[in-house]
Amino acid sequence: MDLKKELNLLNVFCIASGAMISSGIFILPGLAHAMAGPAVFVSYLLAGLLAAIGVLNKAELVSALPKAGGTYFHVSRSMGPVLGTIEGIITWFSLSLKSAFALIGMAAFSLLLINVNIHIIAISLCIIFVFINFVGVKEAGWIQVILVMGLLGLMLLYIILGLPAINVHNFEPFAPNGIGSIFTTAGFVFISYGGVLKVAAIAEEVKEPTRTIPLGMIFSLLVVTIFYMLVVLVTSGVLGASELDNSLTPLTDGAAIFMGIWGKILLSVAAILAFISTANAGIMSASRYPLALSRDGLLPEFLSSINKRFKTPHISIFITGLFMIIALFLKLDILVKAASSVLILTYLFSCLSIIVLRESRLQNYQPSFRAPLYPWIQIVGIISYGFLLYEIGKHAIPVISILIVIGLFIYWFYGRIRASREYALLYLIERITAKELTTHSLEDELKEIIRERDEILKDRFDDVIENCSVLDVESSINIEELFRLISDLMADKLNVSSDILYRLLIEREKESTTAITPSVAIPHIIVEGKNKFDILIVRCRHGVYFSENAPSVKTIFVLIGSRDERNFHLRSLAAIAQIVQDINFEKRWMNAKNKEALRDIVLLGKRRR
C-alpha cells in the first residue's frame, strides 16, 4: 500500500523551518556569544551558507528520488545497502533523540509559566504528536503550519520591537576573540540548521515533490537564516556581553529588557512552540526510516505496514514514539552530541551521493533540480563537514561507534540475506573497469520512480514501446540495407511478407523523405489487414543517408499499421515528434548503453498524454 500525497509547499516550508528553529536560537546564542562576541550574528550567516551546500545537494537528490526514508534511500541507492543500513539506523536514532531533547527543552521553558513535572509534560506531548502523525500526515503538516507561523510571528515581533532598543556600544569590541573565533563559532552553531534536511524523509507524501521540496527547503533555509541573524543581532545589542555570555535563556532575557514581563512570557511561548514544532517534525521524518529499511528487506516486513484507513506507517510511528519516551529518561548530554554528529554526517553523505550518482552516468537518474558548481561545491562540503564532524564528534565517537556496529550487525545477520538491490557505485566501478557488474535493475527502479514522481499514466503508446523491437546498428549501413533489416525483423510480428514491407518502405521514402530533422526519421507505412500496428526503434551510430538535408540520421522510428489503426498511427507520430524535440534527446540517445536504455528514453520522454 502506498503513502498518500497530501503535503504542499507551505507544509514543506513549515516542516523544514520548524525542524530548524529550537535550541539553536533559544539556547545557543548566549554560549556562542561567549565564543565570538557581538560578531556572533556573522557566525550564524556563515553557518547558514555552509548549510546551503547540503540543502542544494539534498534538493537534487530529492528531486530525482522522492522516496520515503530520505538520506537512507539516497545512500543505499548510491553507495549500497551496507552504508544505507548504517545511515538509516543512526539517522533514525538521531532524529528520534533530537525530538526527545526538543520535548525536554519545551518542558523546561514551560516551567517558567506553569509548575508541572517536566517528564509529564514531555510524555504527554509525545503521545499527542504520535497520535496526530498516526491519524494522517496532512493533519500533522497543518499542525506544523500553525506552530511555525505562530513562532515566526513572535520572533518577528521580537525583532521589530528590539531593533530600536539596541545599544551600539554593546558591539564594541566587535570580535574580541579574533576573526578566527567567528569561523569556529560558525561550526558550533551549524547544528542549528541540521533540521532542514528532515523534510527529505517524507518526500513520498509531498505533492509535486520535484518542485515543492527544493523550493520549500531553499526558502526555509533563507528565511530561517535571516531570522537567526536578526534575532541574534537584537539580543547582542540589547543585553551586552556581561548579561548574554553563557546565558541559557538569551531571548527571554532580551525580551525582558525592552518588552517587560509580557515579553518574557511571549518569548517563552515562542520557545515552547519552537521545541514542539521540532518534535513534531522529528516524529514525522524519523518514522519514515524504519519504513524505508523494511521495504528493502533490511528490517522486518511489519515495519513497512501502512494503515488502510489513514495511509500512514502506523507501526513505525508507534515504535519511534516509544523510543522517544524511553529517551526522555536517559542522560542526554553525550547522546545529543552523537545525534548532532549524525546530522552533520547526513550532510556529508549528501555530497558523496551526488558525486557517485552523477559519475555513474545512470541514464535514468534525472533530477529536476541540479546542484550548481558541480563538483566543487560537493568537494568543499565534504571537507567542511568532515572538519565539523571531527570537532563535534570526537566526544561522541564511542556512541557513534556503537550505532555503526548495530547497523552492521543488522545488515550482516538480517538484511544481507534478504536485500539484493543494485546501487550506483557498482555502475561507477563498471564504467571505470569496463567489467559487467550490473543487471541494470537500478535503471528499471529509477524508471519506475520517475513515473511515480511525474505521475506518468501508462497509455497504449507506452505498451507498444515496451513490447516493440529495438535495433542497434553499430556498423555503417545505407538506407536500402536498413530497410531490408527492418522488413525481416517486423515481417513475422505483423504477419506480412518481408518483401512487401521492404517495397512499401522504399516507395514511401521515394515519395518524400521521412526525416523530420537532420538526425531523426520516422518511416511510416500502411499494410493490408486489421488490428495491425507496431513500432520499431532503431539507432544507427554511424548515421544513414536519407536526403541532402538529413545526410546522417541516427534515430529512426518505424511505424507500420493497418488502415483501421490510422488514428492511433497519427497519435504515435505526434508522440514521437514531441519526444525528440527535447534539447537533450540526441545526446542521451547516443550515450544510451544498450537497447533497454534506448527504450527508456522513449518511455520517459516528455509528451502530452
C-alpha positions as CSV (number, residue, x, y, z in Angstrom):
1,M,0.0,0.0,0.0
2,D,1.3,3.5,-0.9
3,L,1.6,6.5,1.2
4,K,-0.7,9.4,0.4
5,K,0.5,12.6,-1.2
6,E,-1.0,15.3,0.9
7,L,1.7,17.9,1.7
8,N,2.0,21.2,-0.2
9,L,4.7,23.9,-0.4
10,L,3.5,25.6,2.8
11,N,3.6,22.3,4.7
12,V,7.1,21.6,3.4
13,F,8.4,25.1,4.3
14,C,6.9,24.8,7.8
15,I,8.2,21.3,8.4
16,A,11.7,22.3,7.4
17,S,11.6,25.6,9.3
18,G,10.1,24.1,12.4
19,A,12.7,21.4,12.4
20,M,15.5,24.0,12.5
21,I,14.2,26.6,15.0
22,S,14.7,25.3,18.5
23,S,17.7,25.2,20.8
24,G,19.9,26.7,18.0
25,I,18.2,30.1,18.6
26,F,16.6,29.8,22.0
27,I,19.6,28.4,23.9
28,L,22.9,28.6,21.9
29,P,23.2,32.4,21.2
30,G,24.5,33.0,24.8
31,L,27.1,30.3,24.6
32,A,28.0,31.3,21.0
33,H,28.4,35.0,22.1
34,A,30.9,34.0,24.8
35,M,33.0,32.5,21.9
36,A,32.7,35.1,19.2
37,G,31.4,38.2,20.9
38,P,29.0,40.6,19.1
39,A,30.2,39.2,15.7
40,V,28.2,36.0,16.6
41,F,25.4,37.0,14.1
42,V,28.1,36.7,11.3
43,S,28.8,33.2,12.6
44,Y,25.1,32.3,12.1
45,L,25.3,33.7,8.5
46,L,28.4,31.6,7.7
47,A,26.7,28.5,9.2
48,G,23.7,29.2,7.0
49,L,25.9,29.4,3.9
50,L,27.6,26.1,4.9
51,A,24.1,24.5,5.4
52,A,23.2,25.8,1.9
53,I,25.7,23.3,0.4
54,G,23.9,20.4,2.0
55,V,20.5,21.8,1.1
56,L,21.4,22.2,-2.6
57,N,22.7,18.6,-2.7
58,K,19.7,17.3,-0.9
59,A,17.3,19.2,-3.2
60,E,18.9,17.5,-6.2
61,L,18.6,14.0,-4.6
62,V,15.0,14.5,-3.5
63,S,14.0,15.9,-6.9
64,A,15.5,12.7,-8.5
65,L,14.5,10.2,-5.8
66,P,11.4,11.5,-3.9
67,K,11.0,8.4,-1.7
68,A,10.3,7.8,2.0
69,G,13.5,7.4,4.1
70,G,15.3,10.5,2.9
71,T,19.1,10.1,3.3
72,Y,18.8,6.3,3.8
73,F,17.2,5.9,0.4
74,H,19.8,8.1,-1.3
75,V,22.8,6.5,0.4
76,S,21.5,2.9,-0.3
77,R,20.9,3.6,-4.0
78,S,24.2,5.4,-4.4
79,M,26.7,3.6,-2.2
80,G,25.0,0.3,-1.3
81,P,22.9,-1.4,1.4
82,V,25.7,-1.7,4.0
83,L,26.2,2.0,4.2
84,G,22.5,2.5,3.7
85,T,21.6,0.3,6.7
86,I,24.1,2.1,8.9
87,E,22.9,5.5,7.8
88,G,19.3,4.6,8.2
89,I,19.7,3.2,11.7
90,I,21.9,6.0,13.1
91,T,19.7,8.7,11.4
92,W,16.5,7.2,12.9
93,F,18.3,7.2,16.3
94,S,19.5,10.8,15.8
95,L,16.2,12.3,14.7
96,S,14.3,10.5,17.5
97,L,16.8,11.6,20.1
98,K,16.8,15.2,18.9
99,S,13.0,15.2,19.1
100,A,13.1,13.8,22.6
101,F,15.6,16.5,23.5
102,A,13.2,19.1,22.0
103,L,10.4,17.9,24.2
104,I,12.7,18.3,27.3
105,G,13.6,21.8,26.2
106,M,10.0,22.7,25.7
107,A,9.1,21.3,29.2
108,A,11.9,23.3,30.7
109,F,10.5,26.6,29.2
110,S,7.0,25.5,30.3
111,L,8.3,25.7,33.9
112,L,8.6,29.4,33.5
113,L,4.8,29.5,33.0
114,I,3.4,26.5,34.9
115,N,4.7,24.3,37.7
116,V,4.2,20.8,36.4
117,N,6.7,17.9,36.3
118,I,8.9,18.2,33.3
119,H,8.6,14.5,32.3
120,I,4.8,14.5,32.5
121,I,4.6,17.5,30.0
122,A,7.2,15.9,27.6
123,I,5.5,12.4,27.6
124,S,2.0,13.9,27.2
125,L,3.1,15.9,24.2
126,C,4.9,13.0,22.7
127,I,1.8,10.8,22.9
128,I,-0.3,13.7,21.4
129,F,2.0,14.1,18.4
130,V,2.3,10.3,17.8
131,F,-1.5,10.2,17.7
132,I,-1.6,13.2,15.2
133,N,1.0,11.6,13.0
134,F,-0.9,8.3,13.2
135,V,-4.1,9.9,12.0
136,G,-2.5,11.5,9.0
137,V,0.5,13.3,7.6
138,K,-1.9,16.1,6.4
139,E,-3.1,16.7,9.9
140,A,0.5,16.7,11.3
141,G,1.5,19.0,8.5
142,W,-1.1,21.6,9.2
143,I,-0.4,21.4,13.0
144,Q,3.2,22.3,11.9
145,V,2.0,25.2,9.9
146,I,0.1,26.7,12.9
147,L,3.1,26.2,15.2
148,V,5.6,27.7,12.8
149,M,3.5,30.7,11.8
150,G,2.9,31.5,15.4
151,L,6.6,31.0,16.1
152,L,7.8,33.2,13.2
153,G,5.2,35.9,14.2
154,L,6.6,36.1,17.8
155,M,10.2,36.2,16.5
156,L,9.3,39.0,14.1
157,L,7.7,40.9,17.0
158,Y,10.9,40.5,19.0
159,I,13.0,41.8,16.1
160,I,10.7,44.8,15.3
161,L,10.5,45.9,19.0
162,G,14.1,45.0,19.7
163,L,15.9,46.9,16.9
164,P,15.2,50.4,18.4
165,A,16.3,49.2,21.8
166,I,19.8,48.2,20.6
167,N,22.8,49.9,22.4
168,V,25.5,50.2,19.7
169,H,28.2,50.2,22.5
170,N,27.4,46.6,23.1
171,F,29.0,45.8,19.7
172,E,32.4,47.0,21.0
173,P,34.8,45.3,20.5
174,F,33.1,43.5,17.6
175,A,35.3,40.4,17.6
176,P,37.0,40.3,21.0
177,N,38.5,36.8,20.4
178,G,39.7,37.5,16.9
179,I,38.4,36.8,13.4
180,G,39.1,33.1,13.8
181,S,36.6,32.8,16.6
182,I,33.8,33.8,14.1
183,F,34.6,30.7,12.0
184,T,34.9,28.4,15.0
185,T,31.6,29.6,16.3
186,A,30.0,29.1,12.9
187,G,30.9,25.4,13.3
188,F,29.5,25.5,16.8
189,V,26.1,26.9,15.7
190,F,25.9,24.9,12.5
191,I,23.8,22.3,14.1
192,S,21.0,25.0,14.3
193,Y,20.4,24.3,10.6
194,G,20.5,20.5,10.8
195,G,16.8,20.0,10.8
196,V,16.3,21.4,7.3
197,L,17.1,18.0,5.7
198,K,14.4,16.2,7.7
199,V,11.8,17.0,5.1
200,A,13.5,14.7,2.6
201,A,12.3,11.7,4.7
202,I,8.6,12.5,3.8
203,A,9.2,13.2,0.1
204,E,6.9,10.4,-0.9
205,E,4.0,12.2,0.7
206,V,4.5,15.6,-1.0
207,K,2.5,16.8,-4.0
208,E,4.8,17.7,-7.0
209,P,7.9,16.7,-5.0
210,T,10.4,17.7,-7.8
211,R,9.3,21.3,-7.4
212,T,7.8,21.6,-4.0
213,I,10.7,20.1,-1.9
214,P,13.6,22.0,-3.4
215,L,11.6,25.3,-3.2
216,G,10.5,24.5,0.4
217,M,14.0,23.6,1.6
218,I,15.7,26.6,0.0
219,F,13.1,29.1,1.0
220,S,13.0,27.8,4.6
221,L,16.8,28.0,4.9
222,L,16.8,31.5,3.5
223,V,14.0,32.7,5.9
224,V,15.4,31.0,9.0
225,T,19.0,32.3,8.3
226,I,17.7,35.9,8.1
227,F,15.6,35.4,11.3
228,Y,18.6,33.8,13.1
229,M,20.9,36.7,12.2
230,L,18.4,39.5,13.1
231,V,17.3,37.8,16.4
232,V,21.0,37.3,17.5
233,L,21.8,40.9,16.4
234,V,19.0,42.3,18.6
235,T,19.9,40.0,21.5
236,S,23.6,41.0,21.4
237,G,22.7,44.7,21.1
238,V,20.2,44.7,23.9
239,L,22.0,42.6,26.5
240,G,25.7,43.0,26.0
241,A,28.4,40.6,27.0
242,S,28.0,40.7,30.8
243,E,24.4,39.6,30.7
244,L,24.4,37.5,27.5
245,D,27.6,35.4,27.7
246,N,26.7,31.8,28.7
247,S,23.0,32.6,29.2
248,L,20.8,29.6,28.6
249,T,17.7,31.8,28.1
250,P,19.1,34.6,25.9
251,L,15.9,35.6,24.0
252,T,13.7,35.7,27.1
253,D,16.4,37.7,28.9
254,G,16.5,40.1,25.9
255,A,12.7,40.4,25.7
256,A,12.5,41.2,29.4
257,I,14.7,44.3,28.8
258,F,12.5,46.1,26.1
259,M,9.1,44.3,26.5
260,G,8.9,43.7,30.2
261,I,7.3,40.7,31.9
262,W,5.0,40.2,28.9
263,G,7.9,40.0,26.6
264,K,9.5,37.3,28.7
265,I,6.2,35.3,28.7
266,L,5.7,35.8,24.9
267,L,9.3,34.6,24.1
268,S,8.8,31.7,26.5
269,V,5.7,30.8,24.5
270,A,7.8,31.2,21.3
271,A,10.4,28.8,22.7
272,I,7.7,26.3,23.6
273,L,6.3,26.5,20.0
274,A,9.8,26.0,18.6
275,F,10.5,22.9,20.6
276,I,7.1,21.4,19.9
277,S,7.4,22.0,16.1
278,T,10.9,20.4,16.2
279,A,9.5,17.4,18.0
280,N,6.5,17.1,15.6
281,A,8.8,17.3,12.5
282,G,11.1,14.8,14.1
283,I,8.4,12.2,14.6
284,M,7.2,12.7,11.0
285,S,10.6,12.3,9.5
286,A,12.2,9.7,11.9
287,S,9.3,7.3,11.5
288,R,9.9,7.0,7.7
289,Y,13.3,5.5,8.2
290,P,12.2,2.1,9.6
291,L,9.5,2.1,6.9
292,A,12.1,2.5,4.1
293,L,14.6,0.0,5.6
294,S,11.7,-2.5,5.9
295,R,10.6,-2.0,2.3
296,D,14.1,-3.0,1.2
297,G,14.2,-6.1,3.4
298,L,16.8,-4.7,5.8
299,L,14.3,-4.7,8.7
300,P,11.3,-6.9,9.5
301,E,8.4,-6.6,7.0
302,F,5.8,-5.5,9.6
303,L,7.6,-2.1,9.9
304,S,6.6,-1.2,6.4
305,S,2.8,-1.6,7.2
306,I,0.6,1.2,6.0
307,N,-2.6,1.9,7.9
308,K,-5.5,1.1,5.5
309,R,-7.7,4.0,6.8
310,F,-5.2,6.8,7.4
311,K,-2.4,5.8,4.9
312,T,0.3,6.3,7.5
313,P,3.2,4.0,8.6
314,H,1.5,3.4,12.0
315,I,3.8,0.7,13.4
316,S,6.9,2.7,12.5
317,I,5.4,5.9,14.1
318,F,4.4,4.0,17.3
319,I,8.0,2.5,17.7
320,T,9.6,5.9,17.1
321,G,7.3,7.5,19.7
322,L,8.1,4.7,22.2
323,F,11.8,5.2,21.7
324,M,11.4,8.9,22.3
325,I,9.6,8.3,25.6
326,I,12.4,6.0,26.8
327,A,15.0,8.6,25.7
328,L,13.3,11.2,27.9
329,F,14.7,9.3,31.0
330,L,18.2,9.0,29.7
331,K,21.2,11.3,30.3
332,L,21.1,13.2,27.1
333,D,24.4,15.2,27.0
334,I,26.6,12.7,25.1
335,L,23.7,11.2,23.2
336,V,22.7,14.6,21.8
337,K,26.3,15.3,20.8
338,A,26.2,11.9,19.0
339,A,22.9,12.9,17.3
340,S,24.3,16.2,16.2
341,S,27.3,14.4,14.7
342,V,24.9,12.1,12.7
343,L,23.1,15.2,11.3
344,I,26.5,16.5,10.0
345,L,27.2,13.0,8.6
346,T,23.9,13.3,6.7
347,Y,25.1,16.5,5.0
348,L,28.4,14.8,4.1
349,F,26.7,11.7,2.7
350,S,24.5,14.0,0.5
351,C,27.7,15.4,-1.1
352,L,29.1,11.9,-1.7
353,S,25.8,10.6,-3.0
354,I,25.7,13.3,-5.7
355,I,29.2,12.6,-6.8
356,V,28.6,8.8,-7.1
357,L,25.2,9.2,-8.8
358,R,26.5,11.7,-11.4
359,E,29.7,9.9,-12.1
360,S,28.0,6.5,-12.5
361,R,26.3,8.1,-15.6
362,L,23.0,6.4,-14.8
363,Q,20.6,7.3,-17.7
364,N,17.5,7.3,-15.5
365,Y,19.0,9.5,-12.8
366,Q,17.0,12.6,-13.9
367,P,16.8,15.2,-11.1
368,S,14.6,18.1,-12.0
369,F,16.9,20.4,-9.9
370,R,20.6,20.2,-10.2
371,A,23.1,21.5,-7.5
372,P,25.2,24.2,-9.2
373,L,29.0,24.3,-9.4
374,Y,29.5,20.5,-9.6
375,P,31.8,19.0,-8.3
376,W,33.4,21.9,-6.4
377,I,30.5,22.6,-4.1
378,Q,30.4,18.9,-3.1
379,I,34.2,18.8,-2.5
380,V,34.0,21.9,-0.3
381,G,31.1,20.4,1.5
382,I,32.9,17.1,2.2
383,I,36.0,18.9,3.5
384,S,33.9,21.3,5.7
385,Y,31.6,18.7,7.1
386,G,34.5,16.3,7.7
387,F,36.2,19.0,9.8
388,L,33.0,19.8,11.7
389,L,32.4,16.1,12.3
390,Y,35.9,15.7,13.8
391,E,35.5,18.8,16.0
392,I,32.0,18.0,17.3
393,G,32.1,14.2,17.0
394,K,35.3,13.4,19.0
395,H,33.4,13.4,22.3
396,A,30.6,11.3,20.8
397,I,32.8,8.8,19.0
398,P,32.0,5.9,21.4
399,V,28.2,6.3,20.9
400,I,28.5,6.7,17.1
401,S,30.8,3.6,17.0
402,I,28.2,1.6,18.9
403,L,25.5,2.7,16.5
404,I,27.6,1.8,13.5
405,V,28.2,-1.7,14.9
406,I,24.5,-2.1,15.5
407,G,23.8,-1.1,11.8
408,L,26.5,-3.6,10.6
409,F,25.0,-6.3,12.8
410,I,21.5,-5.8,11.5
411,Y,22.8,-5.8,7.9
412,W,25.0,-8.9,8.3
413,F,22.7,-11.1,10.2
414,Y,19.3,-9.9,8.7
415,G,19.5,-7.7,5.7
416,R,22.3,-9.3,3.8
417,I,20.4,-12.5,3.0
418,R,17.2,-10.5,2.0
419,A,18.4,-7.4,0.2
420,S,19.8,-7.7,-3.4
421,R,19.3,-4.2,-4.9
422,E,21.9,-2.7,-7.2
423,Y,23.4,0.7,-6.4
424,A,25.2,3.4,-8.4
425,L,28.7,2.7,-7.1
426,L,28.6,-0.6,-9.0
427,Y,27.8,1.3,-12.2
428,L,30.7,3.7,-11.5
429,I,33.1,0.8,-10.9
430,E,31.7,-0.9,-14.0
431,R,32.4,2.2,-16.0
432,I,36.0,2.5,-14.8
433,T,36.9,-1.1,-15.1
434,A,34.8,-2.0,-18.2
435,K,33.6,-5.1,-16.4
436,E,30.0,-6.3,-16.3
437,L,28.9,-5.9,-12.7
438,T,25.2,-5.0,-13.0
439,T,22.0,-6.3,-14.5
440,H,20.7,-2.7,-14.9
441,S,17.9,-3.3,-12.4
442,L,18.7,0.1,-10.8
443,E,17.9,1.7,-14.1
444,D,14.5,-0.1,-14.0
445,E,13.9,1.1,-10.4
446,L,14.8,4.7,-11.3
447,K,12.4,4.5,-14.3
448,E,9.5,3.5,-12.0
449,I,10.4,6.3,-9.6
450,I,10.3,8.8,-12.4
451,R,6.9,7.5,-13.5
452,E,5.6,7.8,-9.9
453,R,7.3,11.2,-9.4
454,D,5.9,12.7,-12.6
455,E,2.6,10.9,-12.3
456,I,3.0,9.4,-15.7
457,L,0.0,7.3,-16.5
458,K,0.7,4.5,-19.0
459,D,-1.2,4.5,-22.2
460,R,-1.3,2.4,-25.3
461,F,1.7,4.1,-26.8
462,D,3.7,3.0,-23.7
463,D,2.5,-0.6,-24.1
464,V,3.6,-0.7,-27.7
465,I,7.1,0.8,-26.9
466,E,7.6,-1.7,-24.0
467,N,6.9,-4.6,-26.3
468,C,8.4,-3.4,-29.6
469,S,11.7,-4.5,-31.1
470,V,14.8,-2.3,-30.8
471,L,17.6,-2.4,-33.4
472,D,21.0,-1.0,-32.5
473,V,23.2,-0.8,-35.7
474,E,26.9,-0.5,-34.8
475,S,28.3,-0.6,-38.4
476,S,28.0,1.7,-41.4
477,I,24.8,1.0,-43.4
478,N,22.9,2.5,-46.3
479,I,19.1,3.1,-46.4
480,E,18.3,0.0,-48.6
481,E,20.2,-2.3,-46.2
482,L,18.5,-0.7,-43.2
483,F,15.0,-1.2,-44.7
484,R,15.8,-4.8,-45.5
485,L,16.8,-5.4,-41.9
486,I,13.6,-3.6,-40.7
487,S,11.4,-5.7,-43.1
488,D,13.0,-9.0,-42.0
489,L,12.6,-8.1,-38.3
490,M,8.9,-6.9,-38.5
491,A,7.5,-9.4,-41.0
492,D,6.7,-12.2,-38.5
493,K,5.2,-9.8,-35.9
494,L,2.8,-8.2,-38.4
495,N,2.3,-11.4,-40.4
496,V,3.2,-9.6,-43.6
497,S,5.7,-10.6,-46.2
498,S,9.2,-9.2,-45.8
499,D,9.4,-8.3,-49.5
500,I,6.1,-6.3,-49.3
501,L,7.3,-4.4,-46.2
502,Y,10.6,-3.6,-48.0
503,R,8.8,-2.4,-51.2
504,L,6.4,-0.2,-49.2
505,L,9.2,1.4,-47.2
506,I,11.2,2.2,-50.3
507,E,8.2,3.6,-52.1
508,R,7.2,5.8,-49.1
509,E,10.8,7.2,-49.0
510,K,10.8,8.0,-52.7
511,E,7.5,10.0,-52.3
512,S,9.2,12.3,-49.8
513,T,11.8,11.9,-47.2
514,T,10.6,10.8,-43.8
515,A,13.4,12.6,-42.0
516,I,11.8,15.2,-39.7
517,T,15.2,16.7,-38.6
518,P,18.8,16.2,-39.8
519,S,19.2,13.3,-37.3
520,V,15.7,11.9,-36.9
521,A,13.5,10.0,-39.3
522,I,10.0,8.4,-38.9
523,P,9.3,6.0,-41.8
524,H,5.6,5.0,-41.6
525,I,3.6,2.8,-43.9
526,I,0.1,1.3,-44.2
527,V,-0.3,-2.5,-44.7
528,E,-3.3,-4.7,-45.5
529,G,-5.4,-6.3,-42.8
530,K,-7.0,-5.3,-39.5
531,N,-5.8,-4.6,-35.9
532,K,-2.2,-4.4,-37.0
533,F,0.2,-1.9,-35.5
534,D,3.8,-1.9,-34.4
535,I,6.8,0.3,-33.9
536,L,10.5,-0.5,-34.4
537,I,13.1,1.7,-32.7
538,V,16.5,2.0,-34.5
539,R,19.8,3.6,-33.6
540,C,22.4,3.9,-36.3
541,R,25.6,5.0,-34.6
542,H,27.3,6.0,-37.9
543,G,24.2,7.6,-39.4
544,V,22.1,6.7,-42.5
545,Y,21.7,9.0,-45.6
546,F,18.1,9.9,-46.0
547,S,18.3,13.1,-48.0
548,E,20.6,16.2,-48.6
549,N,19.0,17.8,-45.6
550,A,19.4,14.7,-43.5
551,P,22.6,13.0,-44.6
552,S,23.4,11.3,-41.2
553,V,20.2,10.1,-39.5
554,K,21.0,8.3,-36.3
555,T,17.4,8.0,-34.8
556,I,14.7,6.1,-36.6
557,F,11.2,5.2,-35.6
558,V,9.4,2.8,-38.0
559,L,5.6,2.8,-37.7
560,I,3.7,0.1,-39.6
561,G,-0.1,-0.3,-39.2
562,S,-3.3,-1.3,-40.9
563,R,-5.9,1.3,-42.1
564,D,-8.2,0.8,-39.1
565,E,-5.4,1.9,-36.8
566,R,-5.0,5.2,-38.6
567,N,-6.0,7.4,-35.6
568,F,-3.5,5.7,-33.3
569,H,-0.9,5.8,-36.0
570,L,-1.2,9.6,-36.1
571,R,-1.2,9.9,-32.3
572,S,2.0,7.8,-32.2
573,L,3.6,10.1,-34.8
574,A,2.7,13.1,-32.7
575,A,4.1,11.5,-29.5
576,I,7.4,10.7,-31.1
577,A,7.7,14.2,-32.6
578,Q,7.2,15.7,-29.1
579,I,9.8,13.3,-27.5
580,V,12.6,14.1,-30.0
581,Q,12.1,17.8,-29.5
582,D,13.8,17.6,-26.1
583,I,17.1,19.6,-26.3
584,N,19.0,16.7,-24.6
585,F,17.4,14.0,-26.7
586,E,20.2,13.5,-29.2
587,K,22.9,13.4,-26.6
588,R,21.1,10.9,-24.4
589,W,20.2,8.8,-27.4
590,M,23.8,8.4,-28.5
591,N,25.0,7.8,-24.9
592,A,22.5,5.1,-24.2
593,K,24.3,1.9,-23.2
594,N,22.0,-0.7,-24.6
595,K,18.6,-1.4,-26.2
596,E,16.7,-1.1,-23.0
597,A,18.3,2.3,-22.4
598,L,17.0,3.4,-25.8
599,R,13.5,2.1,-25.0
600,D,13.6,4.0,-21.6
601,I,14.4,7.3,-23.4
602,V,11.2,7.0,-25.3
603,L,9.1,5.8,-22.4
604,L,10.2,8.6,-20.2
605,G,10.2,11.3,-22.9
606,K,8.1,14.4,-22.3
607,R,4.9,14.4,-24.3
608,R,1.2,15.1,-23.9
609,R,-0.8,12.1,-22.7
